[in-house]
Amino acid sequence: MLPPEYSLDDPRLHRVETADPLTLLRLCKESITHFLHRHWQLHPGESLTSTFIAHVSSLAISSTAIYTVLALALLFTVLRYALQYAVGRWVHHHHVSPLVAHKISEAAWKLLYYGGIWAYVAGLHVDHLNTFRDPLIMWEGWESGKAPGYDMSVVVLYAIQTGFYVHSVWATLYMDQWRQDSIIMLLHHFVAVLLLALSYADNYTLAGALVFLLQDNSDALLEFAKLCVYLKRRTNGDYYPLVDITGKVFLQLFAIIWMIFRLYWYPCKLLYATIYGGVYLGPQDSPVFPIIGGLLLLLYVLNVFWFNFIARMCVRVLSTGEDPEDNREYDTTALSGKSVSQRLKEIKTRKGKRD
């Protein structure tokens, strides 16, 4: 590969901790135009698609890496079924409403995973990855045009995350509750696996680590808040006000963190470092930049799409005083139009028919 055009200390480089949105738009417009002109100069008569296909065909991911990912995906699936069984027994003995009993194991599983993996990613960034404070530093070591050595702690992260998203395709189809956005969720999982594979093969892995830092914390907050909502009231009449208050606080915190991390820092740090920085600080003839950049932009579009549900939930709670509900789910009051008592009555009727 051809070495980068700029070095990290080049005065022509716009190097900041966080690019403001207007500057980001200008920088990305300049870098995309520059990349296209450079591509036509380096590969006259060749399309981006043909050079990308030729490059991908030359990539090699070891069979060990593939088997490791598949083994982790299988392990996650087994652990998920085990947790589902254990939680099912727990809710049966703790007077949990049948309206939410089937949702608790899903929320508990996602809380454990996203909370654990984000703690690991945050630890890496506190310990030695500096890409949050200085996003363009992810291109350090590319001066020769050859990929630097892999950071093994990031390789471990990639293996775990890829295994999880492979598992998540199965889980969305056969284990999770089907929601309004389940098709979009499947698209997200496929995009995540493709991004992980492409960025791993060419060792753009520090960009991937920054993605996980900016994305996974809000998921953990959401699942914890949902557990609080599910467990605050029991069928025997018990009510836990501290659990109720905690759930409402974490739902508000979730919306705030989503806006800051996914809607602001994601473009102003990650897209700045990849769509702008990668063009000037990465190898000049890398044909995967348009694909990776496009997939990262698609993830941002999905973040905006999901924020629609978050905003609607917040508006509904503030305007009506109702309990917060995941309004992607078909059995909520927001979508079904039925009150909690009506939905409970339907469940009891269905149980009576089965009996």
N, C-alpha and C positions, 0 to 999 in steps of 0.2 A: 504493500500500500504506500501511496505517496505521503510524505510528512505533512503536517498541518501548515497552513499559511502563516498563522500567527503563533507567537509564544505567549505564555500567561502574563508576561511583563511588557508586552507590546503596547505602546501608548495609543495605538489605533483601536484597541479593544475597549469596549464599554464594560468595565468590570465593577459590579456593585453587589451588595449583599442581597438586595431585593429590588427587582426592576419595577418601576411604577407601571400601571397598565397601559398608559398612552405611549410611553417609551418602549414598552415591550412590543406593542403593535408595530411601531416603526422599525425596531430592530429585526423583528421576525420577517417583515416585508422585505427589508434589505437583504437578510441572510438567505431567504428562499430564492429571491431573484438572482443573487450571487451564485448560489448552488446550481441553479439551472444553467446559467451561462457557463459556469466552469465545467459542468457535466458535458455540455455540447462541445466544448473545446477539447476535453480529454477523451471523449468517446464520440467522435463525429459520425453521424449516420446511425447511431444506436439509440434506442429508446430507453427510458428509465426502467421499463418493465423487463426488457431483454437483459440489461446488465444486472438487474436484481435477481432474475431467475438463474443467470449464469453464476452469480456469486453464491446464492443459496445452495446450488447443486454442488459447489465446492466445499461447503461447510461440513464439518464432521463433529457430531456429538457422540461421545463414546457409549458403547453398549452398557457399560457400568453405570453411567449417569442415567440412562433411560430406565434400566432395571431398578435403580435406586428410587427414582420418582414413582414408578409403578408400585413398588413395594410400600412406599410411604402412603400412596393413595389407598392401597388395600388396608394398611394399618389404620389410617384415619377412619375408614368405613367401619372396620371392626370395632374400634373404640367408640364410634358414634352409636352403633347399635347397642353396645354394652351400656353406655350412658343412658340411652333411651329406655332400656329395660330397668335400670336402677332408678331413674327418675320416675318412671311409671309406677313402680312399687311405692316410692316415697309419697307421690301426690295422692295415691289411693288411701294412705293412712293419715293424711294431714288435711283432710276436708277441703281440698282444692276444687274450685268450681269446674264443672265439666266443660264450660265454655272455653277455658284456657288450659286445661290439663294437657292437651296434646301439643300445646305450643311451648311448654316450659322446657322440655328436653332440647328442642331446637335452640331456644335462647341461651340455655346453659352451655350447650356445646360451642356456640359461636362466641359467647363471652370468654370461655376458657381459651379458645384458640386465638381470637383476635387480641385479647388482653395479654396472653403469653407472648405471641409473636411480636406485638408492638413493644413490649418491655425489652425483648431481645434486640430489636432494631434500634430503639432509643439508646440502649446500652452501647451498641456499636458506634453510634454518632457521638455519644458522650466520651467514649474511650479513644477512638482514633479517626473516625470518619468526620471530615470537616465540611461536607458538602451543604449542610443546612446554612451555616454561617457564610460560606464562600462557595456558592454553587458551581462556579467555573473550575474549581480545583479538581473536579471529577475527571478533567482531561489532563491532569498532571501525569507525566510518564509517557505521553504519546508523541513526544518531540521527534522521534525517529520515524514515525509512521507505523511502527510495530506496536502491537498491544502489550501493555505492561503485564506483569505476572498477576495471577488471580489472588485476591484476598480470600483466604480459606474461610474466614468467618462469614464472608458474604456468599461464598459458594454453598455453605451449609444453609444459609437463609434461602438461597435460590432453590435448593433441593426440597426444603420443607414447604415453601410456598407453591412450587410447581406441583408437588404431590397433593397439597391441599386443594388446589383449583381443579386438578383432575378428579379428585374425590367429589368436589362440589358440583360437577356436572351430574354425576350419579345422584347426589343428595338432592339437588333441585328437582330432578325428574321423579325420584322415588321415595324421598324421605321428608323433605320440607313441605310445609303447607303451600298449596298453589295460590299465588297472588296475582294481582293485576300486572305486575312487572316481572313475572317469572321468566317470560321469553327474553326480556331485556337482561335479566340476570344470567341466563344461559349465554347470551351474547357477550356479556362482561367476562364470564369465565373463559370462553374461547379466546377472547382478545388478550386476557391476562396470560394464558398459557403460551400464545403466540409471541407476545412481547418478551416473556421470560426466556423462551427458546432462542429468539433472534438476538436479544441482548447478551445472553450467556455465550452463544457461539462466537461472537466478536468481542466479548469481554467489555461490553458497555454496562457492567454490573453495578457500578456506583450510582448510575442513574436509577436503576431498579431499586436499590436500597433506599434512595431518597423518595421514590414513589411510595414505598411501604411506610416510611416514616410519616408521610403526609396523609395517608389514606386510612390506615388500620385503627387509629385511636378512636375515631368517631364511631366505628362499628362496635367496638367494645362498650362504649358509653351507651349506645342505643340498646344493646342486649341487656345490660344491667338495668337500665330504666324499665324495659319491658318486663323483666322478672319482678321488679318491685310492683308494677301495675298488676301483674297476674296474682301476686301473693298477698296483697294488702287486705283482701277480704276472703273469708272462708265460709263454706256452706253451713257450718255450725253457728254462724253469727259472729264469730270473732273478727275484730277489725284492728289492724295494726297501723296507727296514725303515723308513726315514725317511718315505716316502710312506704306509706303513701306519699309523705312529704319528700322523702329521698328520691322516689321515682320521678316526681314532678321537677325536682331540682336537676336531676340528671338528664331529663328530657330537654330542659332549657339549655343545659350545658352542652348537650349533644348538638343542638341546632347552632349554637354559637361556634363550637369547635369546627363543625362542618363548613360554616361560612369562612372562617379564618384559614383553615388548613386546605380544604378542597376547592374553595371558590376563589381564594386570594393567593395564598402561598403556592398552591399547585402551579398556576400559570406563571406567577411572578418570580418563582425560584426554579421550578423544574422545567417548564417550557422555555424559560429564558436560557437555562443551561444547556438544553438539548437542541431546540430548533434554532436558536441563535449561536450559542457557544460551540455546539458540535460542528457547525459548518466551518468555523475558523480554527478551532483547536483540535478537531478530530482529523483522521486521515482524509485527504482531499477527494480520493476516489472511492469512498465507501458508498455503495449503492443502497444500503439499508436505511440510511438516514430518512428518506421520504416516507418509508413504510413505518419505521419506528415513530417518527414525528406524527404521522397520520393517526396511528393507533393511540398515542398519548393524547392527541386532540380528541379522539373519540371517547376516551375515558373521561376527559373533562366535560364533554357534552353529556355523558351519562350522569356525572355529578350534578350538573345543572338540572337534568331531567328529574333526578331523585329529590333534589331540593324542592321541587314543586310539591311533592307529597308532604315534605317536612313543613313547608310554609302553610299548606292547607290545614294540616293538623294543628299547628300553633294558632292559626286564625280561628279554627273551630273551637278550640279549648277556651281561648280568650273571649270569644263572642257569645258562647252558650254556657260556659261553666261546666261542660261535660268532662268526664274522665278522658284523658288522652288515649287514643287508640291508633294502631297502625292502619291507616286508611288505604293501604294497598290490599288488605285482606278482605275477602268477600263476605265474611261473617261479622263484620263490624257494623255498628249502628249507622256509620257514615255511608256505607254502601248498601246495606240490606234495608235500611229504613226501619228496622225493628229494634225495639228497646231490649235491654238486657233481660227483663222478665219474660218477654215474648220469646226470645231465643232459648232461654232456659226451659220454657214450657215445651218448645218444639223438641228439644233434646230428650226430655222426660217422655214425651209421646212416642218418639222413635224407640226409646229403650223399652217402653211398655209393649210395643208391637213385637219387638224381638223376643221379649219374655213370653 
